[in-house]
Amino acid sequence: MNGTTRQGRSARPEFSRRTDPSRIQALIDEATTDSVDESDEHVGLLGMVREEVSCPFRARLQGEDVECLRLEWPRNGYGLEAICRTAKGKLRTADIGQLALVDPLPRGYPWIEAFLTWRAQMG
């Protein structure tokens, strides 16, 4: 295996090591404290990402510089979609786990890390 989940997403995002793991777990706990199941946890985490992460921000997607314009809830599953614009102006949609964040990091980026960590824990 090459470190990829069944859905083709990286199990360990490149930027997941920028925040202390205990801080990441505290964020997950904060977002999911009143949840009764995985679906509730997903909604709680996406709500915090929506509230705390500032768009647009710069990133790399499959080696290409992009600007993440917004984050969207998926139609189904436990994803989070990034709507990005390439340098040539083309819009691309990708799972948030496919992005490599670049400096300066967006405000609230630890919430992205928390979401990806939670999703990896879901298996």
N, C-alpha and C positions, 0 to 999 in steps of 0.2 A: 504494500500500500504506500501511497505517496503523501499521506497526511490529509486526505480528502474524505469528506463524508459521502454517504450514498447519494446525496443530492448534488454532489459536485462542488460544494462549498468547502473552503478551507476550514478545518477544525480549529486551527490556531491562527487567527488573523495576525498579520505582520505587526500591527500596532497594539496588539493585546498585552504586550509586556511593558507598556509605557506607564501604567498605573499599578500601584501596589495591589496584589491579589486580595488582601483583606479589605481594601477600599472598594474594589469591584464587588466583592461579596456583600458588603454593606449596602451598596447601591441596589443590588438585586433584591436583598431583603426589604429595603425601603419600598421598592416598586411592587413587590409581591406579597406584602405582609397580610393583606386581607383577602387574598386569592383563595378560591376553593378548588381550582383545578388548573391544568396547564394552559388552557385557553384564557382564563382570567389572568394568569401570570403574564402571558404574551401581551394581552391588552394593557396591563399595567406598565410593562416595560416600554411598549411602543408609545404610550401616553407620555412617559417621562422623556423619551428620546425626542418626541415632537415638541415638548415644552422646553427642553434644556439645550438641544443642539442647534447652533446657529448655521443657517444656510444663507448664502452660498459659501462653499469652502473648496479649496484646491485638493486634488488627489491624483493618484495614478490608477488607471484601469488597463490591465493587460499591457503595461509598458507605455501607455499613452497618457499625457497630461490632460486632465479634465477638470471641469468645475462642476461640483455637485450642487445643482440648483435647488433640489428639494428631496425629501425622503417621503416615501409613500408606503402605506400599509398594503400588504399583498392581497390578492383576491382570495387566496387560500393558503393554508400552511403557516408555519412559524417563521416567515421571512420578514425582511424589511428591504424595500427596493430604493435604490439611489437613482435619481434621474439626473444624468450628467450631460454636459455640453463639451464637445471636443474643441480643439483649437480651430478646426475648420467649420465649427458651428453645427455639427451634426449632434442630434440628441441620442443618447444611449441609455438604456435601462439595465441595471445590473444589481445583483444581490449585494447588500452592503458589505458582506464578507469578502467580496472580490476587490474592494478598494484598498489601496495602500495610501494612508494619509501622509501628507507632507507638511512641513512647517510653513507657515504657522498653523498649528492645530486649531480646529474650530472650537468655539466656546461650547462646552458640554461634551466634548469627545469621550470622557470616561463612561458616559451613558451608552455610547455605541459599543464600547468594550464590554460593559455589563450585559448588554443585549446579546452580543456574540458569545460571551462566556456562558450565559444561561442557555442559549440554544445548543451549544456544544454539550452541556450537561444533560440535555434532553435526549441525546443520542441520535 
